[in-house]
Amino acid sequence: MTAPTESAAAEQPPRRAAPKPLTAGDRPRIAQALVYVFVIVPLLALVAAVPFAWGWGLGAVDISLAIFFYALSGLGVTVGFHRLFTHRSFKTNRAVQVLLAISGMSAVQGPVINWVADHRRHHAYSDREGDPHSPWRFGSSAAALAKGFWHAHMGWLFERDVTNVDRFAPDLLKDRVLERINRLFPLWTVASFVLPAVLGGLITWSWWGALTAFFWAGLVRVSVLHHITWSVNSICHMIGERPFKSRDKAANFWPLALISFGESWHNSHHADPTCARHGVLKGQLDISARLIWMLEKLGWAWKVRWPNEQRLARISVTEEQG
């Protein structure tokens, strides 16, 4: 048998490189310990909040600061981490990018690049093998779903494997400004707890005001936001309405719409991930989309991927059935 000629070899299609692995090793033990700290300590504060607020320890300053920092950090996640950096549903200037990245990291849900990598992996393998937090991971029996709910809600955070950012967020790794901000995540975490305390102390001009602000606008605010975000991963993949076509079990769950800033319109989002508005039907409140609309009106956002008749027709269940 003769060897292939050079021309024949040249006609052979190039071999595709093997895809990069889903994960990139385990978290260091110190980093894993910090995950436990920043999940469990705010949760304990949330448990303690009810008796603490019953007779003392909660005032108008604490409530105002908690609402302010909840909105600041929550919209940093929903508008910044999610709709801008993960799905590129709009473009904006560098100043807004930096502000959204820092405010998102003040939610203490991890560095922005790691968050984006986890979420892109979730969309790539949603409710299938490879999804980091599907509630259907263990099956569909009552016992399996109970276990799956815990896993999707917060159990997955305690697993040590780390999503491979080289595979799922290479674009963000190439952004030197964002990568530098990403490395400063410990600083933004500390500031997320210290700033409310400082403001509470200055406004009330007392150490007690600083302590209660740290508790309510720091610890309790972070824990509440954690559980709202995690509920989108768990509840919104288990119950709710599915008016649009998607490859998974993502559902719209209206009770969470206000406090999740529109993220709980999850079926709509999974059906059209790059759309800047998740609450696409009449009456569906989406505060995150409203903020993007305001940025667009100010000239600070452009090429916004708003829903239109063509996008909705493409994902409509009734269109598929007709």
KEKE-3310 file (N, C-alpha, C; in steps of 0.2 Angstrom, whole numbers, plus 5000, padded with zeros to 4 digits):
npx = (5004:5003:5010:5000:4998:5005:4996:4984:4985:4984:4971:4964:4952:4956:4959:4948:4951:4951:4938:4939:4941:4926:4928:4941:4950:4951:4944:4956:4959:4958:4950:4939:4934:4931:4920:4911:4910:4905:4893:4886:4887:4880:4868:4865:4864:4852:4843:4844:4838:4824:4820:4829:4824:4812:4810:4819:4834:4831:4829:4824:4835:4842:4834:4833:4846:4848:4839:4844:4857:4854:4847:4858:4868:4861:4856:4868:4871:4861:4859:4872:4882:4874:4865:4873:4888:4887:4878:4878:4868:4867:4877:4889:4898:4915:4915:4902:4903:4913:4907:4895:4901:4908:4898:4890:4899:4898:4888:4892:4893:4904:4918:4917:4921:4921:4908:4901:4907:4901:4888:4887:4890:4880:4869:4874:4872:4860:4849:4854:4867:4882:4877:4880:4871:4858:4841:4836:4845:4846:4836:4818:4809:4800:4809:4821:4820:4819:4832:4838:4833:4840:4853:4853:4849:4858:4868:4877:4886:4895:4903:4919:4924:4929:4922:4928:4936:4943:4937:4924:4923:4933:4933:4931:4942:4952:4950:4958:4955:4943:4948:4957:4949:4942:4951:4952:4941:4941:4942:4931:4921:4924:4921:4908:4902:4908:4905:4890:4890:4899:4891:4879:4884:4889:4877:4869:4877:4883:4890:4882:4873:4881:4884:4871:4868:4878:4873:4860:4860:4871:4875:4862:4856:4864:4862:4848:4848:4857:4848:4837:4843:4848:4836:4831:4839:4834:4819:4814:4817:4809:4795:4781:4776:4777:4778:4785:4796:4809:4825:4825:4819:4816:4806:4793:4791:4781:4779:4792:4796:4797:4807:4818:4822:4816:4822:4816:4807:4810:4809:4806:4818:4827:4822:4826:4840:4849:4841:4837:4827:4818:4805:4794:4781:4764:4762:4772:4783:4799:4812:4826:4827:4821:4831:4841:4834:4834:4848:4850:4842:4849:4860:4870:4870:4869:4864:4855:4847:4831:4815:4805:4792:4797:4807:4799:4790:4798:4801:4789:4777:4765:4766:4775:4766:4756)
npy = (4994:5011:5026:5040:5054:5071:5080:5073:5072:5085:5088:5082:5085:5096:5090:5092:5101:5093:5097:5108:5103:5102:5106:5113:5106:5106:5117:5126:5121:5132:5141:5134:5132:5146:5147:5140:5148:5160:5157:5150:5159:5171:5165:5160:5172:5177:5168:5171:5184:5185:5184:5194:5206:5207:5214:5223:5231:5234:5247:5262:5267:5255:5247:5255:5256:5242:5239:5248:5242:5230:5231:5237:5227:5216:5220:5222:5209:5203:5212:5215:5204:5194:5197:5206:5202:5188:5184:5194:5204:5217:5231:5242:5256:5257:5262:5259:5245:5242:5247:5239:5226:5227:5230:5219:5209:5213:5206:5194:5182:5176:5178:5188:5182:5169:5167:5169:5159:5148:5150:5150:5137:5131:5134:5128:5115:5113:5105:5093:5080:5087:5100:5111:5114:5107:5103:5091:5081:5069:5061:5059:5055:5057:5057:5059:5071:5079:5078:5083:5096:5102:5101:5109:5121:5125:5115:5112:5122:5118:5108:5104:5105:5115:5126:5127:5141:5144:5137:5142:5155:5163:5175:5185:5183:5188:5201:5214:5224:5219:5207:5211:5217:5206:5199:5206:5202:5198:5211:5218:5210:5212:5226:5226:5222:5231:5244:5246:5246:5257:5268:5266:5269:5282:5289:5287:5291:5282:5268:5257:5259:5256:5243:5237:5240:5233:5220:5220:5226:5221:5206:5200:5205:5200:5186:5185:5189:5179:5167:5171:5172:5158:5152:5154:5145:5133:5132:5138:5129:5118:5121:5130:5140:5136:5144:5145:5138:5128:5118:5112:5111:5124:5136:5149:5158:5167:5173:5177:5187:5201:5202:5196:5204:5202:5190:5178:5175:5163:5153:5160:5166:5155:5151:5161:5166:5177:5188:5204:5207:5198:5196:5195:5195:5203:5212:5206:5209:5217:5222:5223:5224:5236:5244:5243:5248:5262:5265:5264:5275:5285:5285:5276:5263:5252:5243:5235:5220:5218:5211:5206:5204:5194:5187:5182:5174:5164:5157:5153:5141:5139:5142:5132:5121:5125)
npz = (5000:4996:5002:5007:4996:4996:4992:4995:5008:5012:5009:5019:5033:5046:5062:5076:5091:5107:5118:5132:5149:5160:5173:5184:5193:5211:5224:5235:5252:5261:5254:5252:5265:5268:5259:5267:5278:5273:5269:5279:5291:5288:5286:5299:5305:5299:5305:5318:5317:5319:5333:5337:5331:5337:5350:5350:5343:5329:5318:5309:5302:5300:5292:5281:5276:5274:5263:5253:5251:5248:5236:5228:5228:5224:5211:5205:5203:5195:5184:5181:5183:5177:5166:5158:5159:5158:5148:5138:5135:5132:5128:5137:5144:5151:5164:5169:5168:5177:5189:5190:5191:5203:5212:5211:5216:5229:5234:5239:5232:5226:5215:5200:5188:5190:5194:5182:5174:5181:5178:5164:5162:5168:5159:5147:5150:5156:5168:5165:5164:5170:5173:5186:5196:5196:5201:5197:5197:5204:5201:5199:5209:5225:5236:5229:5223:5234:5239:5228:5228:5239:5234:5223:5228:5239:5242:5232:5232:5242:5237:5230:5218:5204:5192:5175:5171:5160:5150:5150:5152:5144:5137:5147:5155:5147:5148:5155:5164:5171:5175:5185:5194:5198:5205:5216:5224:5238:5245:5241:5247:5261:5261:5259:5271:5280:5275:5277:5291:5295:5289:5296:5309:5308:5304:5315:5325:5334:5342:5344:5333:5323:5325:5324:5310:5304:5306:5301:5288:5283:5287:5287:5276:5266:5267:5265:5251:5246:5247:5239:5227:5226:5226:5213:5206:5212:5216:5204:5194:5197:5200:5193:5179:5161:5148:5137:5125:5130:5133:5145:5162:5167:5174:5176:5190:5199:5212:5216:5209:5211:5222:5217:5207:5194:5190:5192:5181:5174:5165:5153:5152:5150:5138:5129:5131:5129:5129:5135:5143:5155:5160:5149:5146:5147:5162:5169:5181:5180:5186:5184:5170:5169:5174:5165:5154:5158:5159:5145:5140:5146:5138:5142:5139:5125:5110:5115:5118:5116:5119:5105:5092:5083:5091:5101:5095:5090:5101:5106:5113:5108:5095:5091:5092:5083)
capx = (5000:5007:5008:4996:5002:5005:4990:4979:4985:4982:4963:4961:4950:4960:4956:4946:4954:4946:4935:4943:4937:4921:4931:4948:4953:4947:4946:4960:4955:4956:4945:4933:4932:4928:4913:4906:4909:4901:4886:4883:4887:4874:4862:4864:4861:4845:4839:4844:4835:4817:4820:4833:4820:4805:4809:4825:4839:4830:4827:4823:4841:4844:4829:4834:4852:4847:4836:4849:4863:4851:4846:4864:4871:4856:4856:4874:4871:4856:4860:4879:4885:4870:4863:4879:4894:4886:4874:4880:4862:4868:4884:4889:4904:4919:4913:4896:4905:4916:4902:4891:4906:4910:4892:4889:4903:4896:4883:4896:4892:4910:4921:4912:4922:4919:4901:4899:4908:4896:4881:4887:4890:4873:4865:4876:4870:4854:4846:4858:4874:4886:4874:4882:4865:4851:4837:4834:4851:4846:4830:4811:4805:4800:4816:4827:4819:4821:4839:4840:4832:4845:4859:4852:4848:4865:4872:4882:4892:4900:4907:4925:4926:4928:4921:4934:4935:4947:4932:4917:4924:4939:4933:4932:4949:4956:4949:4963:4952:4939:4952:4960:4944:4940:4956:4950:4935:4941:4941:4924:4918:4925:4918:4901:4900:4910:4902:4884:4892:4901:4886:4875:4887:4889:4870:4866:4883:4884:4893:4876:4870:4886:4883:4865:4868:4882:4869:4854:4862:4877:4874:4855:4855:4868:4859:4842:4850:4859:4843:4833:4847:4848:4829:4830:4842:4831:4812:4812:4818:4805:4788:4780:4773:4782:4774:4790:4800:4816:4827:4825:4813:4816:4799:4792:4788:4779:4780:4799:4798:4799:4813:4823:4823:4814:4826:4812:4804:4816:4807:4807:4825:4831:4820:4829:4845:4852:4836:4838:4821:4815:4798:4792:4773:4761:4761:4778:4788:4806:4816:4833:4826:4820:4837:4844:4831:4836:4854:4849:4840:4855:4866:4876:4869:4867:4863:4851:4843:4825:4811:4801:4788:4800:4810:4794:4787:4803:4801:4782:4775:4759:4769:4777:4760:4752)
capy = (5000:5017:5031:5046:5060:5077:5084:5070:5074:5092:5088:5079:5090:5097:5087:5097:5100:5091:5102:5109:5100:5106:5108:5114:5104:5107:5123:5125:5120:5138:5144:5130:5134:5152:5146:5138:5154:5166:5154:5148:5164:5175:5161:5160:5179:5177:5164:5176:5190:5186:5186:5200:5211:5206:5219:5228:5230:5236:5254:5264:5267:5248:5245:5259:5253:5235:5240:5251:5238:5224:5233:5238:5221:5212:5222:5221:5202:5202:5216:5215:5197:5189:5200:5209:5198:5181:5183:5200:5206:5224:5234:5248:5259:5254:5264:5255:5238:5242:5248:5233:5221:5228:5230:5212:5205:5214:5201:5189:5176:5174:5183:5189:5178:5162:5167:5169:5152:5143:5151:5148:5130:5129:5135:5123:5108:5114:5099:5087:5079:5093:5106:5111:5114:5105:5099:5084:5077:5062:5058:5062:5053:5062:5057:5061:5078:5083:5079:5088:5103:5104:5102:5115:5127:5127:5110:5112:5126:5114:5103:5107:5105:5122:5126:5129:5147:5144:5135:5145:5163:5165:5182:5189:5182:5192:5208:5215:5228:5215:5202:5214:5218:5200:5197:5210:5200:5199:5218:5220:5206:5216:5232:5224:5222:5237:5250:5247:5247:5264:5272:5266:5272:5289:5292:5287:5293:5278:5261:5253:5260:5253:5236:5234:5241:5228:5214:5220:5228:5217:5199:5198:5207:5195:5180:5185:5189:5172:5163:5173:5169:5151:5149:5153:5138:5127:5132:5139:5123:5113:5122:5136:5140:5136:5146:5145:5132:5127:5112:5110:5112:5131:5139:5156:5158:5175:5176:5179:5192:5208:5202:5194:5209:5199:5184:5172:5173:5159:5149:5165:5167:5149:5150:5166:5168:5183:5194:5209:5207:5191:5196:5197:5195:5208:5212:5203:5214:5215:5228:5223:5226:5243:5248:5243:5253:5268:5266:5265:5282:5290:5284:5272:5256:5252:5237:5231:5214:5218:5206:5208:5199:5189:5183:5178:5169:5159:5152:5152:5135:5139:5142:5125:5117:5127)
capz = (5000:4995:5007:5004:4993:5000:4991:4998:5015:5013:5009:5025:5037:5052:5068:5081:5097:5112:5122:5138:5154:5163:5180:5184:5200:5218:5228:5240:5258:5264:5250:5253:5272:5267:5257:5272:5282:5270:5268:5286:5296:5286:5287:5306:5307:5297:5309:5324:5315:5321:5340:5338:5329:5341:5355:5350:5338:5322:5317:5302:5298:5298:5287:5275:5274:5271:5257:5249:5250:5245:5229:5225:5227:5220:5204:5202:5201:5190:5178:5179:5182:5173:5159:5155:5158:5156:5142:5134:5132:5131:5129:5141:5145:5156:5171:5171:5169:5184:5195:5191:5194:5211:5216:5211:5221:5236:5236:5242:5229:5222:5210:5194:5182:5192:5194:5175:5172:5183:5175:5157:5162:5169:5153:5142:5152:5160:5170:5162:5167:5169:5176:5193:5202:5194:5206:5195:5197:5207:5199:5200:5215:5230:5240:5224:5222:5241:5239:5222:5230:5243:5230:5218:5232:5241:5243:5226:5234:5247:5233:5230:5211:5202:5185:5172:5168:5153:5145:5150:5152:5142:5136:5153:5157:5143:5150:5160:5170:5174:5179:5191:5199:5200:5210:5223:5227:5246:5247:5240:5252:5267:5260:5259:5278:5283:5273:5281:5298:5295:5288:5302:5315:5307:5304:5322:5329:5340:5341:5343:5327:5318:5326:5321:5303:5301:5307:5296:5281:5281:5287:5286:5269:5262:5268:5261:5244:5244:5246:5233:5221:5225:5224:5206:5204:5214:5215:5197:5190:5199:5200:5190:5172:5156:5142:5131:5123:5132:5133:5152:5166:5170:5175:5178:5197:5200:5219:5218:5204:5214:5227:5213:5202:5188:5188:5193:5175:5172:5158:5148:5151:5147:5131:5125:5136:5128:5129:5141:5148:5156:5161:5143:5145:5150:5169:5172:5183:5179:5188:5181:5163:5169:5175:5158:5150:5161:5156:5138:5139:5147:5133:5145:5137:5118:5107:5120:5115:5119:5116:5100:5090:5080:5096:5105:5090:5089:5107:5109:5113:5104:5088:5090:5092:5077)
cpx = (5004:5005:5004:5000:5001:4998:4984:4979:4982:4974:4960:4959:4954:4956:4954:4949:4949:4944:4939:4938:4932:4924:4938:4951:4948:4949:4951:4956:4953:4950:4938:4930:4929:4921:4909:4905:4904:4894:4883:4882:4881:4868:4860:4861:4854:4841:4839:4840:4828:4817:4824:4828:4813:4805:4814:4829:4837:4826:4826:4829:4843:4840:4831:4841:4852:4844:4840:4854:4860:4850:4853:4868:4867:4856:4863:4875:4867:4857:4868:4882:4881:4869:4868:4885:4893:4883:4875:4873:4862:4875:4883:4897:4908:4917:4907:4898:4908:4912:4898:4895:4907:4903:4889:4893:4902:4891:4886:4894:4898:4912:4917:4914:4920:4912:4898:4901:4903:4890:4881:4887:4883:4868:4867:4873:4864:4850:4848:4864:4879:4884:4877:4877:4858:4847:4835:4840:4851:4840:4823:4807:4805:4806:4821:4826:4820:4828:4841:4838:4837:4851:4858:4852:4855:4870:4878:4888:4897:4904:4913:4927:4924:4927:4927:4933:4938:4942:4926:4917:4930:4939:4934:4939:4954:4955:4953:4960:4948:4942:4955:4955:4942:4944:4955:4944:4935:4940:4934:4919:4918:4921:4910:4898:4902:4906:4895:4885:4894:4896:4881:4878:4887:4882:4867:4871:4883:4887:4887:4873:4875:4885:4876:4864:4872:4878:4864:4856:4868:4875:4867:4854:4858:4864:4852:4843:4852:4853:4838:4837:4847:4841:4828:4833:4838:4823:4810:4814:4814:4797:4787:4777:4779:4779:4779:4794:4807:4818:4827:4819:4813:4808:4799:4788:4787:4780:4787:4801:4801:4806:4819:4825:4821:4818:4821:4807:4809:4815:4808:4814:4829:4828:4824:4835:4848:4847:4837:4833:4819:4808:4795:4785:4770:4760:4767:4783:4795:4810:4823:4832:4824:4826:4841:4841:4833:4843:4854:4847:4845:4861:4872:4875:4866:4867:4860:4846:4836:4820:4807:4796:4791:4804:4804:4791:4791:4803:4794:4780:4769:4761:4771:4771:4756:4755)
cpy = (5006:5022:5037:5051:5066:5081:5080:5072:5081:5093:5085:5085:5090:5094:5093:5096:5098:5097:5102:5106:5105:5109:5109:5113:5106:5114:5121:5125:5127:5141:5140:5131:5141:5152:5144:5144:5159:5163:5153:5154:5169:5172:5161:5167:5180:5173:5168:5182:5191:5188:5193:5206:5212:5212:5225:5227:5231:5242:5256:5265:5260:5246:5249:5257:5246:5235:5242:5246:5231:5225:5234:5232:5216:5214:5222:5213:5201:5206:5215:5208:5193:5192:5203:5204:5191:5180:5189:5202:5213:5226:5240:5250:5255:5256:5260:5248:5237:5242:5242:5227:5221:5227:5222:5207:5207:5210:5195:5182:5173:5179:5183:5184:5171:5161:5166:5162:5147:5144:5149:5140:5127:5129:5129:5116:5108:5107:5093:5086:5085:5099:5106:5112:5113:5101:5092:5079:5070:5058:5062:5060:5058:5063:5061:5069:5082:5084:5083:5095:5106:5105:5108:5121:5130:5122:5110:5116:5123:5109:5107:5108:5112:5122:5129:5135:5148:5142:5139:5153:5165:5173:5187:5189:5187:5200:5210:5219:5223:5210:5205:5215:5212:5197:5200:5208:5200:5206:5220:5216:5210:5222:5231:5224:5228:5243:5251:5249:5255:5269:5272:5269:5280:5292:5292:5290:5289:5271:5256:5253:5256:5245:5233:5235:5235:5221:5214:5221:5224:5209:5197:5199:5202:5188:5179:5185:5182:5168:5164:5170:5162:5148:5149:5147:5132:5127:5133:5134:5117:5115:5129:5135:5140:5138:5146:5139:5132:5120:5108:5111:5119:5133:5146:5155:5165:5177:5179:5185:5198:5207:5199:5198:5207:5193:5178:5171:5169:5155:5154:5166:5161:5148:5155:5169:5175:5189:5198:5209:5200:5191:5199:5198:5201:5207:5209:5208:5212:5221:5229:5226:5234:5247:5248:5248:5260:5270:5267:5272:5287:5289:5279:5265:5256:5244:5232:5226:5214:5213:5209:5202:5193:5184:5179:5173:5163:5154:5151:5144:5134:5139:5136:5120:5118:5124)
cpz = (5000:5000:5004:5002:4998:4999:4994:5005:5017:5013:5015:5030:5043:5058:5073:5087:5102:5116:5129:5143:5157:5170:5179:5191:5205:5220:5233:5247:5261:5261:5251:5260:5272:5264:5262:5277:5280:5268:5274:5290:5294:5287:5295:5308:5305:5302:5316:5323:5319:5329:5341:5337:5334:5346:5354:5344:5330:5322:5310:5298:5296:5292:5280:5272:5271:5264:5252:5247:5246:5237:5225:5223:5223:5212:5201:5200:5195:5183:5176:5178:5177:5166:5155:5153:5156:5149:5137:5131:5131:5131:5133:5141:5150:5163:5173:5172:5176:5190:5196:5193:5201:5215:5216:5216:5228:5238:5239:5239:5224:5217:5204:5189:5184:5192:5187:5172:5174:5180:5168:5157:5163:5163:5148:5144:5157:5161:5167:5166:5165:5172:5184:5198:5199:5200:5204:5194:5199:5205:5200:5205:5220:5234:5235:5224:5229:5241:5234:5224:5234:5239:5226:5222:5235:5242:5238:5228:5239:5243:5231:5222:5208:5194:5181:5168:5161:5148:5144:5151:5150:5140:5141:5156:5153:5144:5156:5166:5174:5178:5185:5196:5202:5205:5216:5226:5235:5248:5246:5245:5259:5267:5261:5266:5281:5282:5277:5288:5299:5294:5294:5308:5314:5307:5311:5327:5335:5337:5340:5336:5321:5319:5322:5313:5300:5301:5302:5289:5279:5281:5285:5278:5264:5262:5264:5253:5242:5243:5241:5227:5220:5224:5217:5203:5206:5213:5207:5192:5192:5198:5196:5183:5167:5149:5136:5131:5126:5133:5140:5156:5170:5169:5177:5185:5199:5207:5220:5213:5206:5218:5223:5207:5195:5186:5188:5186:5171:5166:5152:5146:5148:5140:5127:5130:5135:5128:5136:5146:5149:5157:5154:5141:5149:5158:5172:5174:5183:5180:5185:5174:5163:5170:5169:5154:5152:5158:5149:5137:5141:5143:5136:5143:5130:5116:5112:5116:5118:5115:5110:5097:5087:5086:5100:5101:5090:5095:5110:5108:5108:5097:5086:5088:5085:5071)
residu = (MET:THR:ALA:PRO:THR:GLU:SER:ALA:ALA:ALA:GLU:GLN:PRO:PRO:ARG:ARG:ALA:ALA:PRO:LYS:PRO:LEU:THR:ALA:GLY:ASP:ARG:PRO:ARG:ILE:ALA:GLN:ALA:LEU:VAL:TYR:VAL:PHE:VAL:ILE:VAL:PRO:LEU:LEU:ALA:LEU:VAL:ALA:ALA:VAL:PRO:PHE:ALA:TRP:GLY:TRP:GLY:LEU:GLY:ALA:VAL:ASP:ILE:SER:LEU:ALA:ILE:PHE:PHE:TYR:ALA:LEU:SER:GLY:LEU:GLY:VAL:THR:VAL:GLY:PHE:HIS:ARG:LEU:PHE:THR:HIS:ARG:SER:PHE:LYS:THR:ASN:ARG:ALA:VAL:GLN:VAL:LEU:LEU:ALA:ILE:SER:GLY:MET:SER:ALA:VAL:GLN:GLY:PRO:VAL:ILE:ASN:TRP:VAL:ALA:ASP:HIS:ARG:ARG:HIS:HIS:ALA:TYR:SER:ASP:ARG:GLU:GLY:ASP:PRO:HIS:SER:PRO:TRP:ARG:PHE:GLY:SER:SER:ALA:ALA:ALA:LEU:ALA:LYS:GLY:PHE:TRP:HIS:ALA:HIS:MET:GLY:TRP:LEU:PHE:GLU:ARG:ASP:VAL:THR:ASN:VAL:ASP:ARG:PHE:ALA:PRO:ASP:LEU:LEU:LYS:ASP:ARG:VAL:LEU:GLU:ARG:ILE:ASN:ARG:LEU:PHE:PRO:LEU:TRP:THR:VAL:ALA:SER:PHE:VAL:LEU:PRO:ALA:VAL:LEU:GLY:GLY:LEU:ILE:THR:TRP:SER:TRP:TRP:GLY:ALA:LEU:THR:ALA:PHE:PHE:TRP:ALA:GLY:LEU:VAL:ARG:VAL:SER:VAL:LEU:HIS:HIS:ILE:THR:TRP:SER:VAL:ASN:SER:ILE:CYS:HIS:MET:ILE:GLY:GLU:ARG:PRO:PHE:LYS:SER:ARG:ASP:LYS:ALA:ALA:ASN:PHE:TRP:PRO:LEU:ALA:LEU:ILE:SER:PHE:GLY:GLU:SER:TRP:HIS:ASN:SER:HIS:HIS:ALA:ASP:PRO:THR:CYS:ALA:ARG:HIS:GLY:VAL:LEU:LYS:GLY:GLN:LEU:ASP:ILE:SER:ALA:ARG:LEU:ILE:TRP:MET:LEU:GLU:LYS:LEU:GLY:TRP:ALA:TRP:LYS:VAL:ARG:TRP:PRO:ASN:GLU:GLN:ARG:LEU:ALA:ARG:ILE:SER:VAL:THR:GLU:GLU:GLN:GLY)
# end
